[in-house]
C-alpha cells in the first residue's frame, strides 16, 4: 500500500506522448457550479457585445440594501461611502478614483459599471471574487447613490414633499 500506482500532479510521465502526468481538460468541461450560461448576468453585455443599460433581474429594496452592504465592504475604502472618491486609501497616497457623480459616470450603461467591477480599470483591481448578483447589486446601489446626490425637489413624490418641509419623516 505504501507504493501505489498513481500520478502525482506536474510530475513527468513516460506513459503519455506529451510526457505530462496531468491531462488537459476535455473541451467544453465546466467546473461544477460554474456554468455561467446567463451571459447578461455574468458579463453585463447583451447579445451584440455592448454593455446592458438594464439589469438582468428586478431591482428591489433588498437588492439595493445588499448592494449597499457589499459596496461598504469592497468599494468604500477607495470610493468612500458617498461615492465621491475620497476613501481612506487616498489619504495614504493612492490615486484618487473618480467620483460616481460626474456626468460621464452618471451616463454610462449599467453593464459598463458591472464590467469595471468585474475586470477592473486603470488602477482599480478586478473584483471578480464578488458573486455576480452582488456585483449587480453594487451597480444598483451606485445608481441609488447617484440619484441621492443629484436629486431635486421635483424627484420627491408629491405626497412625501410635505414631510420634507416639516423637517423629516414621522
Secondary structure by P-SEA (a helix, b strand, c coil): ccccccccccccccccccccccccccccccccccccccccccccccccccccccccccccaaaaaaaaaaaacccccccccccccccccccccccccccccccccccccaaaaaaaaacccccccccccccaaaaaaaaaaaaaaaaaaccccccccccaaaaaaacccc
